[in-house]
Amino acid sequence: MEERYSRNRIYVSEQEQEVVRNTKLLFGGAGIGSIIAECALRFGFENITIIDGDKVELSNLNRQNYTQNDLGEYKAESLAKRLLTINPQAKIKYHTTFLSKENVRDFMKDCDIAINALDFKDETPFVFDEICKEQNIPVLHPYNFGWAGFMSIVRPDGLQLSQLNKSSDSPIGFELKVADYVTGYGAFWHDSKEWLEKIVETYKEEKDILPPPQLAIASWITAGFCVNAMYNLATGKEVKYFPKFYLSSLLEDRN
């Protein structure tokens, strides 16, 4: 195994490392996706495409993979530059444009695993998943629940995350539906998530319309989930698919 990945040994075989290197990742969104992308690159994924038309804001710095010097710059471009400082030989592509239901299909060619880290401002994230379904591409959905990292994987021939949204509902605020799903799932299986319920209720009571609160803690936990899942998917190992999910927090520790 080459020196760059020599400390991956035992955990990852040389053959698996080569499979990982050649697996093509597509990041729709470079918010939480910025943390996942770096974790993926350090693990050995060297074919990464990033799509995001957003620019770095000060409020991003508490949890996303940017610095003060990136303020006002395109996230996709700043992230690509950062990744190339870690591995200049990696194949990093980026597009400083917003994905939309009109252009998503243009970017989905030649992709093995997709990461849907798009904001729910319209139905684009659902269209993203639908096109991945058509092209037999598994999709990772990462979410930041502050003290907990969350990820669910959508299988092309399986249930879609959009099924949590009624046809008459707006996609705006869909993150809250995912949080409600998690707490409801826990209640059904007698594994209450009271702490998350309290966060959601407090957020709903805020007078102003604000983005949901998020912490750096969850970004890094979720990145670990995603990269582990990418490795499993790339090498044919087992993963849980939606409606199941991965959730981890010290608040969930029962030991």
Protein Blocks (a to p, Z undefined) as FASTA:
>chain_A
ZZklmmmgojlcfklmmmmmmpccddehjklmmmmmmmmmmnopabdcdddfbdcdfklm
mmpccdfklgoiafklmmmmmmmmmmmmbccddddddddfklmmmmmgoifbdcdfbdcf
blmlmmmmmmmmmnopacdddddehjaccdddddfklccfklmpcfkbcfehklmmmmmm
mmmmmmmnopacfklmmmmmmmmmpmbacdddddfklmmmmmmmmmmmmmmmmnopacdd
dfbdcdddfklpcZZ
